[in-house]
């Protein structure tokens, strides 16, 4: 009697729904798992759907089956739900046609689900999704990313790790961010310090921290506010170094995988660092602390282990540190014609002015630059003027976003020390070890000025 009773119990609609959900999710799980195995799904969101979402749906279906059986048992106890099911006779051609139609439509539905799921996964991992759909406040970062050397790297490759734990962490944060977007309560500007994974899990996929680079020459070009936009060039030999260089010194000494540098920061932008500890490859440990800070115990603040992102902190989302810096870079690249009199001075003045919107800025830059040259004597190259207007508008659009309160210098750039503390967060001579020595502030430990420009 038990077997017939169970057969009757599973006829409840809830139990049948559970069977259908369990079966469908199992089929989709197997199909997507195979797709991941052969390399069709190689993004983090695939793992979330396949190994978190679908098993959750599968379990929900399993729960519905006994629940429906219990409801059916109660219905039978009340004298309900005992009607037998209709007999399906496959000897009849009409029954076979209906069954074939149902099977065909089911297969088509599964294919649609798989294709839609595959497309959804790839759309959710796209920078367009991050920058334009759900994350409107990220427009400044999205714009900066589009014009960075890392524009071929998607957001999720750096901001989201592999596995379920990373998905839960970052998507929980995403739900909180979505709430802020819906309620229009997100900060303006968005904080510049992101909760990133260790750099070896992101940067390390392309950049090898154990590589010894040695020295590289870099030429920095700046321009004066005079009529000829006089150029000044500063040539530096950067001692990038690396683990294989003599003594293992140089800028990339900090990235040596056998070296561990820990520090404590006390502000949101990681600019105030009162305590540093280095554990060298030979196991020796040295601690430096600012005045009034104990060497033996880390002070209150946020501890962090140094990695690539402590110096390259805006590598994929660089907002120019100053209007002068942005205009000089455009002129050095040849985009802003140096032949136009006073174009550097007027360009800086126009792009650093305050405007209510990007459209207003574009119009003001156009009118302002053209208006200035109308007051000048002598012939003005109209093609050069057109290019200058377009370039200055682009400089503004890539660095200033009035609705988000983002402008030049709003995010500290730690790569150097000319526009923010950068290297001097630690290398300022104020952090002293137990023997009285300080973290070096000698400029030539990182670079050397050349007498002649190459």
N, C-alpha and C positions, 0 to 999 in steps of 0.2 A: 504493500500500500504506500510505502514511503516514496518510491520512485514516481508513481503516477501523481502523487500529491505535489511533489516538487515541479513536475511538468505543468501542473495547473497553476501553481503559484507564480511562475515566471511569466505568466500571461498578462500580468498587470502592466499597464502602460509605463509606469515608472521603471519597472524592472526591464521591460523591453527597451526603453530609452537608454538605460544603463548598458545593456548588451550592445546596442548600436554604437554608443559613444566609446565603449571599451574597444570594440572591434575596429572602428574607424581610426581611433587614435593609435592603436597598435600598428595598423597598416601604414599610416602616415609616418609614424616613428621609424619603422623599418626602412621605408623608402628614403627618408631624410638622412638616417644614419648611414645607409649605403652611399647616398650622395656625398656626405661628408667624407666617407672613407675613400672614395675615388677622387676627391679634390674639387667637387663642384661647389661646396660650401666651405670657404676658408676664412670666414670672418667670425668675430666673437659673438655676434648676435645669433649665429647658427647654433652655437652651444647652448645659449639661453633657451631657445625654442625647443631644440631637440632633447636636451637633457634636463630641462627644468619645466618648461611649459607643457609639452606633450605628456610626460609622466604624471604631471598634476591632473591633466584631463583624464588620463587613463585611470588613475586612482578614484577620481570623482565618479567615473562610470562604474567602477567596481562597488563603490559605496551605494550607488543607486539600485543595484540588483537586489541585495538583501532587504533594502528599505522597501522596494516595490513588492517583494515576496511577503513581507510582513503586512503591508497594506492589503494584499490579496487574501492573506489568511484571515484578517479581520472581516473582509467583505464576505468570505465564505461562511464565517461564523454567524454573520447576520443574515445568511440565506441569499447572498448576492454573489455575482461573479462566477457562477458555476456553469454558465452556458459554454458549450463546447465550441471550438473554432471551426470555421468552415473547412471542408475537405478540398485540398488542392490536388486536382487530378491532371498529371502531366500527359495523360493519354489523349486529352483534348487539345486540339491545335490552338484554340483561343488561349488556354492557360499557358501553353508554351510561348506564344507570342508576347503575352503580358510579362512573363518571367524574363524573357530575353530583353524586352524593353527596359524593365527595371534594372537588370544587370548592366545594360549598356549605359543607362543614365547614371547609375552609381559609379561606373568606371570613369565617365566623363566628369562627374563631380569631383572625384578624387584627383584627376589630372588638373582640374581647375584649382583645387585647393593647393596642390603641390606647386603649380606655377605661380599662383598668387603668393603663397608663402615664400617661395624662392625670391620673387620680386620684392616682397616686403622686406625680407632680410637685407637685401642689397640696398634698398632705398634707405632703411634705417641706419645703415653704416655710412651713408654718403655725407660728405661735408655740406651738401645742399640741405639735407635734413637738419644737421646741427646748426647751420648758420642762417637758414631762411624759414624753416617751417615752425618748429617748436621753440627755437632758441633765438627769437628776435633780438633780445638784449646782447647777443653775441655778434651782432653785425660788425662792430669794430674789429674783433678778433678774426672774423671770417674774411673781412676785406684785407686785413694785414696778411693773413695766411695765403690768400690768392696771389699776393705779390712777394712771397717769400721763397727762398731756395727750397723749402720743404712743401711746396704746393702740390707735389705729386704724392705726398703722404696723407692718408685720410685721418680724420680726427680720431677714430676709434683705435687706430694703430698705436697711438701714443697715450690716449686718455682712458682706454679701457683694456684690461688685460684678458688673458685666456682663463677659461674655467668659470664654474658657477659662483665661486666666492667673489670674484671680481665683478661679475654681473650684478649680484645682489647689492654689493657696496655702491657701485656707480649708478645703478638704476634707482636705488633707494634715494640717492642724492638727486637724481634726475626728477623723481616725483616731487621732492621738496622744491626744486627749482621751477617745475611746472606750476606748482601752487603759487609761487611768487610771481610768475608771468601772468597767470590768470587773475590774480588779485592786484597786479601792477605794483607790487611791493619789492621788486628787486633793486639792489643798490645801483647807483649811477655815480661813477663808473663801476663796472664789474671788477671785483678784486683781481689784481694782477698775479697773485701767487696761487697757483692751482695745486690741488691735491693729486700729484702725479705719482705714478709708479716709479720704482728705482730706475735710474737712467740706463743701467745695463740691460733692462728688459725692454727698453724702447730704443734709445740712441744706439745701444750696443748691437742691435740687429744689423746696422749699417756701418757704424763707426767702431773701430777696434781700439779700446783704451790702452792696450799694451803696445801699440805702435809708437815707435820713436820717430818724430818728425824733424827734429833738429831746429835750424834757424830758417826763418822766412822774412823777406823784405816786404814792407808795406809802406806805401806812399799816401799820406793824408793831404788832401788839397782843400784849402779854404780860400775865400775871396773877400776882398775889401769892399767897402761901401762907396768907393770913389767912382769917377766917371768911367774908367776903363775896367772896372771890376777886377782889379789887380789880383793875380793868383799868387798864393804862397804855398809851397810844397814842403812837407816835412817827411823825411825818409827815416824809417825805423827798422832796425833788425829785431824781429821778435824771436826771443829764445823760447820756442814752443817746447823743445826738449821731449821728454818721455822717458819711460823706464830704461831704455837701452842706451841713452846718452851718458857721457861720462858723469858719474856722480848721480845720475838719474834726475838731474835738476831741470829747471825750466818751468814754463807756465803749466804744461800738462803733467808736471810732477804730481799735482793734486789729483789727477785722474788715474794714477798708478793703481791697478787692481789689488796690489799687495800692500797698499797703504790705506789706513783708515783715519779719516779726519772727521772729528765730531765737534759740533759747536752748539751753543744755545743762543737763540735770538729772542728779542723781547718786543718786537713790533710786527705788524701785519705784513710788511713788505720785506722782512728779513734783512733790514739795513742796520739794525743795532745789534751787535754781537759782542757781548762782554766776556765770553769764555770759550776757549778752543782747546781741544785735546787731539794729539796726533799719535797714532800707534804705527810705528815704522815696520818695514818688512822683517827686521831682525828681532822684533818683539819689544823694543824699547818704547817707552811712553813718555811724552812730554806735554805739560799743560801750561797754557798762558792765560792770564786773566787781567782784566782792566782794573784800575785802581778801585779799591773798595769791594772787590769780588774775591771770594775764597778760591784758592787753587785746589783745595782738597775736596770741595763739594760743588757740583754744578749749581748755578744760581736758578732762581725762579725764571721760567720762560719756557720756550718750546725747544726740545732737543732735536737735532737733525744730524744725519750722516751726510757729509758733503759728496756730491756727485756732479756730473756735467752741467746739470741745470742750475747749479748755484752761480755759475758765471754766464752760461748761455741761457739766461732765464727768459729771454724774449725771442729765442731763435726762430720760432715759427709765427710769432705774432708781434713783430716789431713796429711800434709807434715811434716815430723820430723823436729823439730827446729834446730837440729844440727846432724852432723854425729856421734858424741859421744853418743848422746841421742838414735839414732836409733840402733847403735851397742850394747849399753848397754841393750836396751829392748830385742833385739834378744838373747843376752846371758842370761838375766834373765828368758826368756821364755824357755830356753834349746835348742833353735834352733842353736845357735853358741856354739860349744863345748868349755867349759872353760878349758878343759884338754890340749888343744894345747898351747904350750908356745908362749907368746907374740901375741896371736891371736887378742886380743882387739886392741893393738897398731897398728899392721899391717892392721887389718880390717878397722880401722878408716882412716888410711893413704890411703888405696886403694879406698874406697867409696867416699872420699871427693876430690880426684884428678879430674882434668878437662879432659873430653873426648869429642870427636867430635860427638859421637852417642852412643846409648845404646848398639849396637852390639860391638863397639870398647871397651866400658866399660866392658862388659861381658868377652871379650877376655883378657883384661888387668888384670882384677881381678883374673881370672883363672891362667894366667901365673905368675902374681906377687906373689900370695900366694904360689903357688907350687915352684916358684923359690926361695922364702925366705926359705922355709923349706928344700930345697936341700942344703942350706949352713949351716944348723944347725947340730950339732952332736947329736947322740942318735937316737933312733927309733921313727918314727912318725906314729901314728895311721892313716892308709890310709883311713879307713871309716870316721873317724872324719875329716880328711882333705877334703874329698869329700863333706861332709855335710857343712863344713865351707865355701868352695867355693860357693856352691849353695845358702847358706844363705846370704852371702855378695852380690852376684849377685841380689838376691831378694830385699835386702835392697836398693840397688842402683835403681833398676827398679821401686820401689814403691815411691821413693822420688825425683829422679833426671830425668829431661826431657830436654836434651840439646836443642832441636829444639824450645822449648817454654821458654828457660831461667829460668826454674824452678829448684831450688835446695834447699838444707837444709836451713831453716830459711827465705826463701823468703816471706813467709806469717807469720806475727806475730801470736802467739798463746796466747790468753788472759787468758787461764785457768792456773793461777799461775803467777809467776813473775821471774822465773829463766832464761828464754831464751829471754824474751821480757818484756816490762813494765807491761803488764797484769793488776793486781790489782793496781799497783803503778800509773796507769794513773790518778787515783783519790786519792788513799790512799798513797800519798807521803809526806804529811805534809805541802805542799806548798799552799794549798787552804784554805783560812781563812774566817770564817763567821763574821758577824758584831760585835759579842761579843768577837772576838779574838780567838775563838776555831777553830780548824782545823779538817778536815776529818781524822779520826784516822789512824795512821800508826803503831799501835801496832800489832805486828805479832800474838800475842796470842788471838786476837779477832777473828781470823779465824782458827788458828791451834796451837797445842802445841806439842813440841818435847817430845818423850818418852825416858826414860833412857835405856830401854831394848827393843830389837826387838822381837815381838811376834813370 
